[in-house]
Amino acid sequence: MPLRALVVVLALFACRKAADAPIIYSSPDAGSPPPAPIDAGPATPPDAGPVDAGPDAHRIGGLGFGPFPSGPLVIYGSSQGLLEAPISASVDESENLWVVSHSALYLLQAGAKVFRRYTAQDGLHFGPGYTEGPDITLVEGGAKGECFVGYYARDTNSSMFKDAHLWSDPWAHMGKMDQVLLQPDGKLKVNRYDLRNSNDGHYYETRTIMSMVYDHFQHPGNLYVGSNHGITRIISAKYYPPPHLDTDPFNTWDERQWYADHVHPVACIGGPCTPDKIITFGDWFGLTLGPDGRLWMGGLTSGGALKFKEELSDWVQSWEPINPFVPSFEWPPVFLPPREGDPVNIRGAAATPDGMVWFASGEVEDWRGPTYGLAGWDGKHFNYFDPTALGAIEYNILELQALPDGRLVLGFPNSGLLVWEPGDVKGRRITQRDGLPGERIGRMSQDRMHDPPLLLVPTDGGLAIFRGLP
């Protein structure tokens, strides 16, 4: 069914709810994909070369329709074992659905009807001694049976005490993240990533995990992590526990084999960056991979993009001539604040198939300052859009995703979603009247391994999974 047709179908959806099944909003003809015509002939003619090897998670749409219910909108909530409001959800290459609340990790395996709940008692590293409230920040699906859980801990600075960000900082080892590996018996193997600066083991600047992107398609196995300080690249398949921390605690050679921490574009306070200016950056909530392989990022005061380099040691050197930012938005820092270095509060980044890159500005904490709506970058210029003029009832955008057809999905703190096709005068709001379980939007993500792709939307009333948006 074409995506556009769903605008008509949504009004006809029937709601079916049972204790052991998700709520499914579906049209009468939305079932499984139709079989091939009986006269379609052999799938591969004798002279067509090798037969398709089957499902491939490293190809867009390569896992086919997948194990998820066939309706265009599926809702998961307490009837399926989600005991708290979900804040983030993602799918791994085994088609496991991972969901987190602020206090637990949930798993729905392919074919299962109820989530399994995991906490610190199952080996996750959150709670006293590891994190501060709200503890868990988000989850990202990885390879088969793998996910990554991000955590929260306060950032520190030199005005608090002179050892801020050093190994002697009381919060040096707080926050960070876990690699979670599902075992055959349903238990978890958990590897804690106590990230520190890979170029100098004295510094522990990465604390709170704010965004994650796992690359399934272009360079499979690479995970990009946005934090309070910078962006870290991780190759989790190469992980091994650093064996020499006790005998040589500042040596980062072992860590450099599987991660590079970190990179970040910057702005400068009060004017263009010169040796006498103070640089400012951080809080990288916006993170996305573009079609050309560039990693786009947006944070508190600036944004930019970085090309892929195979070697971690090359990728992390974000300066000429090794791997400079292309571009680095020093001024304007995407949006137009009153002066250079002021916050622009980028909360989301998304790349559309036409080559445009989009940035959303929003905030949860008032101290972050003003927000600036939506910006589109065509490679040379920015264009700016007021989300309320596009049909939203809030200006404050917290989430942003680009659909394969080029439309944008904006998520808001209190009013659901806005689906907008660039060039249209208005977008279309998606709220509880359209089946959304809540209107306080969490960290949205997409699963493009399946066809049609899945848009995962956590809300305060449950998790919504769209196979298509009107």
Salt bridges, closest charged atoms under 4 A:
ASP20 OD2 - LYS113 NZ 3.85
GLU84 OE2 - ARG117 NH2 2.69
GLU93 OE2 - HIS58 NE2 3.16
GLU93 OE2 - HIS216 ND1 2.82
GLU95 OE2 - HIS450 NE2 2.55
GLU132 OE2 - ARG154 NH2 2.41
ASP155 OD1 - HIS165 NE2 2.74
ASP163 OD1 - LYS162 NZ 3.26
ASP169 OD2 - ARG207 NH2 2.77
ASP178 OD1 - HIS125 ND1 2.86
ASP194 OD2 - HIS173 ND1 2.60
ASP194 OD1 - LYS176 NZ 2.60
ASP200 OD1 - HIS202 ND1 2.78
GLU205 OE2 - HIS165 ND1 3.76
GLU205 OE2 - HIS229 NE2 3.23
GLU205 OE1 - HIS262 NE2 3.60
GLU255 OE2 - ARG196 NE 2.81
ASP261 OD1 - HIS262 ND1 2.63
ASP276 OD2 - LYS277 NZ 3.95
ASP283 OD2 - ARG368 NH1 2.55
ASP292 OD2 - ARG294 NE 2.88
ASP342 OD1 - ARG339 NE 3.14
GLU365 OE1 - ARG368 NE 2.59
GLU399 OE2 - ARG347 NH2 3.94
GLU399 OE2 - ARG443 NE 2.70
ASP405 OD2 - ARG407 NE 2.88
GLU421 OE1 - ARG4 NH2 2.08
ASP434 OD1 - ARG428 NH2 3.08
ASP447 OD2 - HIS450 ND1 2.53
